[in-house]
Amino acid sequence: MTWNVEEFVSAAGVTVEQLAAYVDGSQRGLSPVVGRRPPRELAERLGLVRWIREGGMTSETYAEFLATYLDEGTRFHHPGYLGHQIAAPDFPAALADFVHGAANNPMAVYEMGAAAATVEFEVLRWMLDKAGYGEAGGGVLTHGGSLANLTALLAARAAVAPEAWTDGVPGDLALLAPESAHYSLTRAAAILGLGERAVMPLDVDPLGRIDVARLSAALDRVRRAGRRPMALVAAACATGTGLYDDLRGIGEFCADNGVWFHVDGAHGASALLADGHRHLMDGVELADSLIWDAHKMLRTSSLAAAVLTRREGDLDAAFRQRASYLFYGDQGFDLIGRTVECSKAELGLKIFLNLAWRGERGLGDHVARRYATARRLWELGSRRPGFDFPYEPESNIVCFRYGTGDQAAIRERLTADGDFHLTSAEIGGVRHLRVTVMAPATDDKTLEALLDRIGEPGRIRSVL
């Protein structure tokens, strides 16, 4: 069945109109932040079984479905959305998703999407330059930070044990990382064949940051255990706390000791664009590999994450693949040799259009404002009795406690009320509330209301 162009135009108009209203209402805080209706009940409300079995949706019935669908989701543009590290997307990125949904150019193979591939090349050149790698570096965009971390560690494995691709993984490799590292690092170690026991913890300070002075002792422990360090992972910034490791100190140690240095900058690498925060990434140019998620602080929709390496050849060595139906002729412009995905979406277009509309300074200002709002929460909360903030925030993530009771219960109460969505994290084994400022609509009024709600005696007393 060929496209019905008139029906597409009609349905697209409905989509644009409803999404515009959805974002506008979300930004003004008119609806609950999160919808959490049970799946069976929600499936019935959406009519999913009937539509799957019978089809027949029209522009009119689609409008009804879309209104319900949007009403039952999570509103990332809402001022009270302070939860997970997912962007409130800017509209240029949404346009890119719309284009990809129709054009569908899977551009890991150049001839399948030359324009999309070329846009990605230029976006990666821009990111490599910002990271200090310049023309010597290499890169690729992937569907998310977990896959990006896996890809970077594949490059690290190829550098340390190039025979692993054909002969299997040696049993003596180790991955050095703090316990606060993102879960995807341990998952990657298991996928790569190292196993979870190969992830050896680094000494950290009370807030979970790598203790540079104790790295020599950690490396000695690894070698005494009969293992070879495959890579050492630092955070920029840590997922739980939003704090940055000392990248320069760690990078110099790794260079002196011949250890692959990987920086998980999924969330915090965007500080490279903000004049007042670029110093937090000082030393990243020493890293052998870096990941940087655009769907966090660059305001793109999920997913778009960069894998960047200081030496282009290291990324090319990550995969050693043969397939006669793909790998033949001139492969000079194909990205498939650098990524797990073959049918890779037009990810670069989302980042490019945000840059084209806002400019790198505009994106840098977005980062700076979100960081400033988190700091403002720290300033306001620190003045109030009952609130304890264990550190001064470095990014748009800040953790705190209220009272001495069950912090997870406070979070659940806030979420159920509908005006705020927070997460939580442990610091030194103690559960804290965790705020991640992502939405441009979050302001002082929002923060004061949040603190009021948490500290309201009649509402939270039961969990103190």
Secondary structure as UniProt FT lines:
FT   HELIX           5..27
FT   TURN            28..29
FT   HELIX           39..46
FT   HELIX           48..54
FT   HELIX           59..71
FT   TURN            76..77
FT   TURN            79..80
FT   STRAND          81..82
FT   HELIX           91..103
FT   TURN            107..108
FT   HELIX           110..112
FT   HELIX           114..131
FT   HELIX           134..136
FT   STRAND          138..142
FT   HELIX           145..160
FT   TURN            162..163
FT   HELIX           164..167
FT   TURN            171..172
FT   STRAND          173..177
FT   TURN            179..180
FT   HELIX           183..191
FT   TURN            192..193
FT   HELIX           196..198
FT   STRAND          199..201
FT   TURN            206..207
FT   HELIX           212..214
FT   HELIX           215..224
FT   TURN            225..226
FT   STRAND          228..235
FT   TURN            239..241
FT   HELIX           247..257
FT   STRAND          261..264
FT   TURN            266..267
FT   HELIX           268..273
FT   TURN            275..277
FT   HELIX           278..281
FT   TURN            282..283
FT   HELIX           284..286
FT   STRAND          289..293
FT   HELIX           294..297
FT   STRAND          305..309
FT   HELIX           312..316
FT   TURN            324..326
FT   TURN            332..333
FT   HELIX           336..338
FT   HELIX           347..382
FT   TURN            385..386
FT   STRAND          387..388
FT   STRAND          397..402
FT   HELIX           407..417
FT   STRAND          421..427
FT   TURN            428..429
FT   STRAND          430..436
FT   TURN            440..441
FT   HELIX           444..455
FT   HELIX           457..460
FT   HELIX           461..463
//
